[in-house]
Structure formats: structure tokens, C-alpha cells
Amino acid sequence: MPEMQMRVSDEDRERTAQQLQHAFSEGRLNQLELEDRLEIALTAKTYGDLLGLVTDLPAEHAPPVPEVVELDSKNGNIKRSGDWSVPRRMRVTSKYGSVELDLSEAVIAHSVVEIELALDYGSAKIILPEGASVNVDAFRSDWGRTATSEVPGRPRPGHLSVVVSGKTKYGGLTVRYPRKRWFTH
């Protein structure tokens, strides 16, 4: 399975470590098992390495993410941000409002996410996690602009790839990474 050979991120390692710590707190693992598995989890290279650490533990009970989600607004704005589950495909329709989809802190189970935009007078902003790529070749703006500033258009192995399609009449599309925070505590 090629997915098992895909390299993991620090976030994937941390998520597995949290699952192991939760299993320890429930009494499913003893202290020695936890320490051994945590050492492997924090140095894992591939999804196969991580999966082997949790296959004998109960799966986390998260509601399934639908394959396709449709978001529709006539006058209001559509915004998704923070910790949310991103479906494989999204269809977003907005007549007069704007759309903001912040994927930077979202849970994304797919390597490719397709976003179809149908905007009349509004604009859209999509914020990607660091390292992600975007393909906007199938998006058209009649009287606006499409800006992908510093976001690569070519898919990168091991990183999220977002494909944006659709059109807007009088709005634009901006795709970017999160802004750097200079003053954090």
C-alpha cells in the first residue's frame, strides 16, 4: 500500500502520541509500553510506522466526514476556520457574500481536496497549511483577479494538494498561507 510509505508530519506524530497517552490513561497500556511506543511514534518516518503502534487500540470515535459538502449563502458570508473536518470535495455557492475557508488548523484526511466555487458578487479567500499546493487553473474570474502568492501550483509529495474550480463574476480569489505572527506569548 503506497499510503503506508507516505512520510508523516510532526502533527501526525503528535496526534499518535496523544492517542497513546489516552490509551495509557484508560489502562490499556502500561508505563513501559507507553514509553516504548512514544519513542517510536516521535521518530516515525511513515504512516506504516505509526499505524503499527495503534492497531491493537480502539479507534478514536470521530464522526465520519461526508465525501461532499455543499455550503450555500445568498446574502451572508461563509466562513470555516479553526479545528474542523475538511471533506474531500466542497461546493460553495454565494450570491452576494464572501467566502473564507481556513484550512491551516483543520483536520484533513485526504491528500487532495477539491473546492468548487460559484460566486456572483463575492470574493473567496482560502488559507492553506504550510507546504500545501493549489491548482487554480479551472477557476475563472470575469471582473476580478486570482492571486496565489507564494503558494506552489504543482503538487508536492507528502503535502496537501487543493484543486479550486468554478467562477466568480465580480469577485476574486486569494489563496495563501497563514500570516506569520511576530508577537506571540
Phi and psi in degrees as GROMACS dihedral restraints (atoms count N, CA, C in turn):
[ dihedral_restraints ]
;  ai    aj    ak    al  type     phi  dphi    fc
    3     4     5     6     1   -63.2    20    10
    4     5     6     7     1   -29.3    20    10
    6     7     8     9     1   -62.0    20    10
    7     8     9    10     1   -33.4    20    10
    9    10    11    12     1   -68.7    20    10
   10    11    12    13     1   -22.7    20    10
   12    13    14    15     1   -92.3    20    10
   13    14    15    16     1    -4.4    20    10
   15    16    17    18     1   -69.0    20    10
   16    17    18    19     1   138.3    20    10
   18    19    20    21     1   -72.0    20    10
   19    20    21    22     1   145.9    20    10
   21    22    23    24     1   -96.8    20    10
   22    23    24    25     1   160.5    20    10
   24    25    26    27     1   -99.9    20    10
   25    26    27    28     1   170.7    20    10
   27    28    29    30     1   -59.5    20    10
   28    29    30    31     1   -36.9    20    10
   30    31    32    33     1   -63.7    20    10
   31    32    33    34     1   -39.8    20    10
   33    34    35    36     1   -63.8    20    10
   34    35    36    37     1   -42.5    20    10
   36    37    38    39     1   -62.5    20    10
   37    38    39    40     1   -43.8    20    10
   39    40    41    42     1   -64.8    20    10
   40    41    42    43     1   -40.6    20    10
   42    43    44    45     1   -62.4    20    10
   43    44    45    46     1   -41.8    20    10
   45    46    47    48     1   -66.6    20    10
   46    47    48    49     1   -41.1    20    10
   48    49    50    51     1   -60.1    20    10
   49    50    51    52     1   -40.6    20    10
   51    52    53    54     1   -65.6    20    10
   52    53    54    55     1   -38.9    20    10
   54    55    56    57     1   -64.1    20    10
   55    56    57    58     1   -39.2    20    10
   57    58    59    60     1   -66.9    20    10
   58    59    60    61     1   -41.5    20    10
   60    61    62    63     1   -65.0    20    10
   61    62    63    64     1   -37.0    20    10
   63    64    65    66     1   -65.0    20    10
   64    65    66    67     1   -41.6    20    10
   66    67    68    69     1   -63.9    20    10
   67    68    69    70     1   -37.8    20    10
   69    70    71    72     1   -63.8    20    10
   70    71    72    73     1   -43.9    20    10
   72    73    74    75     1   -65.9    20    10
   73    74    75    76     1   -24.8    20    10
   75    76    77    78     1   -86.1    20    10
   76    77    78    79     1    -5.4    20    10
   78    79    80    81     1    86.0    20    10
   79    80    81    82     1    12.6    20    10
   81    82    83    84     1   -81.2    20    10
   82    83    84    85     1   -23.6    20    10
   84    85    86    87     1  -126.3    20    10
   85    86    87    88     1   145.3    20    10
   87    88    89    90     1   -89.7    20    10
   88    89    90    91     1   175.5    20    10
   90    91    92    93     1   -58.6    20    10
   91    92    93    94     1   -44.1    20    10
   93    94    95    96     1   -65.3    20    10
   94    95    96    97     1   -43.0    20    10
   96    97    98    99     1   -61.7    20    10
   97    98    99   100     1   -42.7    20    10
   99   100   101   102     1   -60.2    20    10
  100   101   102   103     1   -48.7    20    10
  102   103   104   105     1   -61.1    20    10
  103   104   105   106     1   -44.2    20    10
  105   106   107   108     1   -62.2    20    10
  106   107   108   109     1   -46.3    20    10
  108   109   110   111     1   -70.1    20    10
  109   110   111   112     1   -37.5    20    10
  111   112   113   114     1   -62.8    20    10
  112   113   114   115     1   -40.2    20    10
  114   115   116   117     1   -60.3    20    10
  115   116   117   118     1   -42.8    20    10
  117   118   119   120     1   -68.5    20    10
  118   119   120   121     1   -43.2    20    10
  120   121   122   123     1   -60.6    20    10
  121   122   123   124     1   -42.1    20    10
  123   124   125   126     1   -76.3    20    10
  124   125   126   127     1   -10.8    20    10
  126   127   128   129     1  -117.2    20    10
  127   128   129   130     1     7.4    20    10
  129   130   131   132     1   -61.2    20    10
  130   131   132   133     1   145.5    20    10
  132   133   134   135     1  -106.1    20    10
  133   134   135   136     1   -34.7    20    10
  135   136   137   138     1  -126.6    20    10
  136   137   138   139     1   164.7    20    10
  138   139   140   141     1   -62.2    20    10
  139   140   141   142     1   -32.4    20    10
  141   142   143   144     1   -60.6    20    10
  142   143   144   145     1   -40.1    20    10
  144   145   146   147     1   -60.6    20    10
  145   146   147   148     1   -44.3    20    10
  147   148   149   150     1   -70.4    20    10
  148   149   150   151     1   -41.5    20    10
  150   151   152   153     1   -60.5    20    10
  151   152   153   154     1   -38.3    20    10
  153   154   155   156     1   -61.9    20    10
  154   155   156   157     1   -21.2    20    10
  156   157   158   159     1   -82.4    20    10
  157   158   159   160     1   -21.2    20    10
  159   160   161   162     1  -123.7    20    10
  160   161   162   163     1     3.9    20    10
  162   163   164   165     1   -65.0    20    10
  163   164   165   166     1   -27.1    20    10
  165   166   167   168     1   -91.7    20    10
  166   167   168   169     1     8.3    20    10
  168   169   170   171     1  -108.8    20    10
  169   170   171   172     1   152.3    20    10
  171   172   173   174     1   -61.8    20    10
  172   173   174   175     1   144.1    20    10
  174   175   176   177     1   -69.7    20    10
  175   176   177   178     1   146.8    20    10
  177   178   179   180     1   -65.9    20    10
  178   179   180   181     1   139.2    20    10
  180   181   182   183     1   -91.2    20    10
  181   182   183   184     1    90.3    20    10
  183   184   185   186     1  -114.3    20    10
  184   185   186   187     1   141.6    20    10
  186   187   188   189     1   -63.6    20    10
  187   188   189   190     1   143.0    20    10
  189   190   191   192     1   -65.1    20    10
  190   191   192   193     1   145.2    20    10
  192   193   194   195     1   -90.2    20    10
  193   194   195   196     1   127.8    20    10
  195   196   197   198     1   -61.1    20    10
  196   197   198   199     1   151.8    20    10
  198   199   200   201     1   -65.6    20    10
  199   200   201   202     1   -40.8    20    10
  201   202   203   204     1  -129.6    20    10
  202   203   204   205     1   132.3    20    10
  204   205   206   207     1  -121.5    20    10
  205   206   207   208     1   134.1    20    10
  207   208   209   210     1  -112.5    20    10
  208   209   210   211     1   125.6    20    10
  210   211   212   213     1  -113.6    20    10
  211   212   213   214     1   131.7    20    10
  213   214   215   216     1  -138.2    20    10
  214   215   216   217     1   134.1    20    10
  216   217   218   219     1  -147.2    20    10
  217   218   219   220     1   138.8    20    10
  219   220   221   222     1   -91.3    20    10
  220   221   222   223     1   -50.2    20    10
  222   223   224   225     1  -118.0    20    10
  223   224   225   226     1   -22.5    20    10
  225   226   227   228     1   -89.0    20    10
  226   227   228   229     1   174.7    20    10
  228   229   230   231     1   -92.8    20    10
  229   230   231   232     1   150.1    20    10
  231   232   233   234     1  -112.0    20    10
  232   233   234   235     1   125.8    20    10
  234   235   236   237     1  -140.5    20    10
  235   236   237   238     1   132.6    20    10
  237   238   239   240     1  -130.4    20    10
  238   239   240   241     1   128.4    20    10
  240   241   242   243     1  -156.0    20    10
  241   242   243   244     1   173.7    20    10
  243   244   245   246     1    77.0    20    10
  244   245   246   247     1  -143.6    20    10
  246   247   248   249     1   -92.4    20    10
  247   248   249   250     1    96.7    20    10
  249   250   251   252     1  -139.5    20    10
  250   251   252   253     1   157.6    20    10
  252   253   254   255     1   -92.3    20    10
  253   254   255   256     1   123.9    20    10
  255   256   257   258     1   -92.8    20    10
  256   257   258   259     1   125.7    20    10
  258   259   260   261     1   -74.9    20    10
  259   260   261   262     1   170.0    20    10
  261   262   263   264     1   -66.3    20    10
  262   263   264   265     1   -38.0    20    10
  264   265   266   267     1  -132.9    20    10
  265   266   267   268     1   138.7    20    10
  267   268   269   270     1  -126.8    20    10
  268   269   270   271     1   137.6    20    10
  270   271   272   273     1  -117.4    20    10
  271   272   273   274     1   117.8    20    10
  273   274   275   276     1  -118.1    20    10
  274   275   276   277     1   122.4    20    10
  276   277   278   279     1  -121.4    20    10
  277   278   279   280     1   128.4    20    10
  279   280   281   282     1  -146.5    20    10
  280   281   282   283     1   124.7    20    10
  282   283   284   285     1   -80.1    20    10
  283   284   285   286     1   -53.3    20    10
  285   286   287   288     1  -120.0    20    10
  286   287   288   289     1   -10.4    20    10
  288   289   290   291     1   -97.1    20    10
  289   290   291   292     1   175.9    20    10
  291   292   293   294     1  -101.5    20    10
  292   293   294   295     1   165.5    20    10
  294   295   296   297     1  -127.9    20    10
  295   296   297   298     1   130.6    20    10
  297   298   299   300     1  -131.1    20    10
  298   299   300   301     1   118.1    20    10
  300   301   302   303     1  -117.1    20    10
  301   302   303   304     1   108.1    20    10
  303   304   305   306     1  -101.1    20    10
  304   305   306   307     1   106.9    20    10
  306   307   308   309     1   -94.4    20    10
  307   308   309   310     1    -0.9    20    10
  309   310   311   312     1   -65.3    20    10
  310   311   312   313     1   -27.5    20    10
  312   313   314   315     1  -118.3    20    10
  313   314   315   316     1     8.6    20    10
  315   316   317   318     1   -79.4    20    10
  316   317   318   319     1   161.1    20    10
  318   319   320   321     1   -92.2    20    10
  319   320   321   322     1   118.4    20    10
  321   322   323   324     1  -125.2    20    10
  322   323   324   325     1   109.7    20    10
  324   325   326   327     1   -88.2    20    10
  325   326   327   328     1    -5.1    20    10
  327   328   329   330     1  -113.3    20    10
  328   329   330   331     1   151.3    20    10
  330   331   332   333     1   -83.1    20    10
  331   332   333   334     1   -21.0    20    10
  333   334   335   336     1  -127.9    20    10
  334   335   336   337     1   129.9    20    10
  336   337   338   339     1  -120.5    20    10
  337   338   339   340     1   130.7    20    10
  339   340   341   342     1  -106.6    20    10
  340   341   342   343     1   128.7    20    10
  342   343   344   345     1  -123.2    20    10
  343   344   345   346     1   119.4    20    10
  345   346   347   348     1  -106.3    20    10
  346   347   348   349     1   121.7    20    10
  348   349   350   351     1  -108.6    20    10
  349   350   351   352     1   133.3    20    10
  351   352   353   354     1  -127.7    20    10
  352   353   354   355     1    93.7    20    10
  354   355   356   357     1  -118.0    20    10
  355   356   357   358     1   138.5    20    10
  357   358   359   360     1   -95.5    20    10
  358   359   360   361     1   -67.0    20    10
  360   361   362   363     1  -113.4    20    10
  361   362   363   364     1     3.1    20    10
  363   364   365   366     1  -104.1    20    10
  364   365   366   367     1   169.1    20    10
  366   367   368   369     1  -113.1    20    10
  367   368   369   370     1   164.7    20    10
  369   370   371   372     1  -128.5    20    10
  370   371   372   373     1   143.1    20    10
  372   373   374   375     1  -128.7    20    10
  373   374   375   376     1   129.1    20    10
  375   376   377   378     1  -121.7    20    10
  376   377   378   379     1   123.6    20    10
  378   379   380   381     1  -107.8    20    10
  379   380   381   382     1   121.0    20    10
  381   382   383   384     1   -99.6    20    10
  382   383   384   385     1   154.8    20    10
  384   385   386   387     1   -68.3    20    10
  385   386   387   388     1   152.1    20    10
  387   388   389   390     1   -52.5    20    10
  388   389   390   391     1   137.3    20    10
  390   391   392   393     1    91.1    20    10
  391   392   393   394     1   -15.2    20    10
  393   394   395   396     1   -71.8    20    10
  394   395   396   397     1   159.3    20    10
  396   397   398   399     1  -120.3    20    10
  397   398   399   400     1   163.8    20    10
  399   400   401   402     1  -140.2    20    10
  400   401   402   403     1   139.5    20    10
  402   403   404   405     1  -115.7    20    10
  403   404   405   406     1   113.8    20    10
  405   406   407   408     1  -110.3    20    10
  406   407   408   409     1    16.5    20    10
  408   409   410   411     1   -60.1    20    10
  409   410   411   412     1   -27.9    20    10
  411   412   413   414     1   -97.5    20    10
  412   413   414   415     1    15.6    20    10
  414   415   416   417     1  -107.9    20    10
  415   416   417   418     1   136.4    20    10
  417   418   419   420     1  -127.0    20    10
  418   419   420   421     1   135.5    20    10
  420   421   422   423     1  -121.7    20    10
  421   422   423   424     1   116.9    20    10
  423   424   425   426     1   -68.7    20    10
  424   425   426   427     1   -46.3    20    10
  426   427   428   429     1  -126.6    20    10
  427   428   429   430     1    17.5    20    10
  429   430   431   432     1  -125.2    20    10
  430   431   432   433     1  -165.6    20    10
  432   433   434   435     1  -127.7    20    10
  433   434   435   436     1   159.0    20    10
  435   436   437   438     1  -117.4    20    10
  436   437   438   439     1   120.8    20    10
  438   439   440   441     1  -123.9    20    10
  439   440   441   442     1   129.0    20    10
  441   442   443   444     1  -118.6    20    10
  442   443   444   445     1    12.3    20    10
  444   445   446   447     1    -0.5    20    10
  445   446   447   448     1   115.0    20    10
  447   448   449   450     1    55.7    20    10
  448   449   450   451     1     5.2    20    10
  450   451   452   453     1   -95.1    20    10
  451   452   453   454     1   123.6    20    10
  453   454   455   456     1   -65.1    20    10
  454   455   456   457     1   147.2    20    10
  456   457   458   459     1   -93.6    20    10
  457   458   459   460     1   -14.3    20    10
  459   460   461   462     1   -98.5    20    10
  460   461   462   463     1   131.7    20    10
  462   463   464   465     1   -56.1    20    10
  463   464   465   466     1   143.6    20    10
  465   466   467   468     1  -115.9    20    10
  466   467   468   469     1   129.2    20    10
  468   469   470   471     1   -55.1    20    10
  469   470   471   472     1   134.1    20    10
  471   472   473   474     1    82.2    20    10
  472   473   474   475     1     1.0    20    10
  474   475   476   477     1  -122.2    20    10
  475   476   477   478     1   157.6    20    10
  477   478   479   480     1   -62.7    20    10
  478   479   480   481     1   140.7    20    10
  480   481   482   483     1  -122.9    20    10
  481   482   483   484     1   125.6    20    10
  483   484   485   486     1  -112.1    20    10
  484   485   486   487     1   132.5    20    10
  486   487   488   489     1  -114.7    20    10
  487   488   489   490     1   118.5    20    10
  489   490   491   492     1  -108.2    20    10
  490   491   492   493     1   130.2    20    10
  492   493   494   495     1  -132.3    20    10
  493   494   495   496     1   174.5    20    10
  495   496   497   498     1   111.3    20    10
  496   497   498   499     1  -157.3    20    10
  498   499   500   501     1  -159.6    20    10
  499   500   501   502     1   162.9    20    10
  501   502   503   504     1  -137.4    20    10
  502   503   504   505     1   144.7    20    10
  504   505   506   507     1   -81.9    20    10
  505   506   507   508     1   -55.1    20    10
  507   508   509   510     1  -120.7    20    10
  508   509   510   511     1    11.7    20    10
  510   511   512   513     1  -115.4    20    10
  511   512   513   514     1  -173.7    20    10
  513   514   515   516     1  -133.1    20    10
  514   515   516   517     1  -179.9    20    10
  516   517   518   519     1  -131.7    20    10
  517   518   519   520     1   130.7    20    10
  519   520   521   522     1  -123.8    20    10
  520   521   522   523     1   129.2    20    10
  522   523   524   525     1  -124.6    20    10
  523   524   525   526     1   127.4    20    10
  525   526   527   528     1  -152.8    20    10
  526   527   528   529     1   171.6    20    10
  528   529   530   531     1   -87.4    20    10
  529   530   531   532     1   166.5    20    10
  531   532   533   534     1   -61.5    20    10
  532   533   534   535     1   149.7    20    10
  534   535   536   537     1   -68.3    20    10
  535   536   537   538     1   145.4    20    10
  537   538   539   540     1   -74.2    20    10
  538   539   540   541     1   137.9    20    10
  540   541   542   543     1  -101.9    20    10
  541   542   543   544     1   116.5    20    10
  543   544   545   546     1   -84.4    20    10
  544   545   546   547     1   -34.7    20    10
  546   547   548   549     1  -116.4    20    10
  547   548   549   550     1    92.2    20    10
  549   550   551   552     1  -120.9    20    10
  550   551   552   553     1   151.8    20    10
